[in-house]
Amino acid sequence: MISASLRILNPFKYKPWQDIYQGSWAVSKNKTLELQLSRYAYYLFEFNISLDWQGRDHAGPEFGLNILGWEIRIALVDNRHWDGYTGWWAS
């Protein structure tokens, strides 16, 4: 698992989160590509990257960037849920 994030809070936040566009496309039986564009004024700048391929629900690489309240998120998620008892995907 590799994850990194950098955030700069917006001291003048005034608007709640607003979803502008959200799309998802099936890539394979268990993988889905997701794209999300939203308005989220809580941060002036935010950068997220996660390369989790397993070990949590809907694992997969994810990239997020927020500049001046405009946020884009791209992820290739697994549609399955992780079973912590067995250490593998739940059926």
C-alpha positions in Angstrom: 0.0 0.0 0.0 1.3 3.4 -1.0 -0.6 6.5 0.0 0.3 10.2 0.1 -1.7 13.4 0.6 -1.0 17.1 0.9 -3.7 19.6 2.0 -3.9 23.3 2.6 -7.1 24.3 4.5 -9.2 27.2 3.2 -9.8 29.6 6.1 -12.6 31.3 4.1 -14.7 28.1 3.4 -18.3 29.0 2.8 -19.9 26.5 0.4 -20.8 22.9 1.2 -19.7 20.0 -1.0 -21.5 19.9 -4.4 -21.2 17.1 -7.0 -20.8 18.5 -10.5 -20.2 15.3 -12.5 -19.9 11.6 -11.6 -19.3 8.8 -14.1 -18.3 5.2 -13.9 -17.5 2.6 -16.5 -17.0 -1.2 -16.1 -13.5 -2.1 -17.2 -13.8 -5.8 -16.3 -15.9 -8.1 -14.2 -14.4 -6.8 -10.9 -13.0 -3.4 -11.8 -14.7 0.0 -12.4 -13.2 3.2 -13.6 -14.7 6.2 -11.7 -14.4 9.9 -12.6 -15.8 12.6 -10.3 -15.8 16.4 -10.6 -17.0 18.3 -7.6 -16.9 21.7 -5.8 -15.5 21.4 -2.3 -14.3 24.6 -0.8 -12.9 23.1 2.5 -9.3 23.0 1.0 -7.4 25.6 -1.0 -5.2 22.8 -2.3 -5.4 19.1 -1.9 -3.5 16.3 -3.6 -4.2 12.6 -2.9 -2.7 9.4 -4.3 -3.4 5.9 -3.2 -2.1 2.7 -4.7 -4.0 0.1 -2.6 -4.7 -3.0 -4.7 -6.2 -5.0 -1.8 -6.8 -5.0 1.9 -9.8 -2.7 2.0 -13.3 -2.5 0.4 -13.2 -1.2 -3.2 -9.4 -1.1 -3.3 -7.6 0.2 -6.3 -5.5 3.1 -7.4 -6.9 6.5 -6.8 -5.8 10.0 -7.7 -7.4 13.2 -6.4 -6.6 16.9 -7.0 -8.4 19.9 -5.5 -7.4 23.4 -6.6 -9.3 26.4 -5.2 -12.3 24.3 -4.4 -12.6 22.4 -7.7 -11.9 18.8 -7.2 -11.3 15.9 -9.6 -11.0 12.3 -8.5 -10.1 9.4 -10.8 -10.1 5.8 -9.4 -9.9 2.3 -10.7 -11.8 0.5 -7.9 -12.6 -3.2 -7.2 -16.3 -3.9 -7.0 -15.8 -6.5 -4.3 -15.6 -6.2 -0.5 -12.6 -7.2 1.5 -13.0 -10.0 4.2 -10.6 -9.1 7.0 -11.0 -12.6 8.6 -9.9 -14.5 5.6 -7.6 -11.8 4.1 -9.2 -12.1 0.7 -12.1 -10.8 -1.3 -15.6 -11.8 0.0 -17.9 -13.7 -2.4 
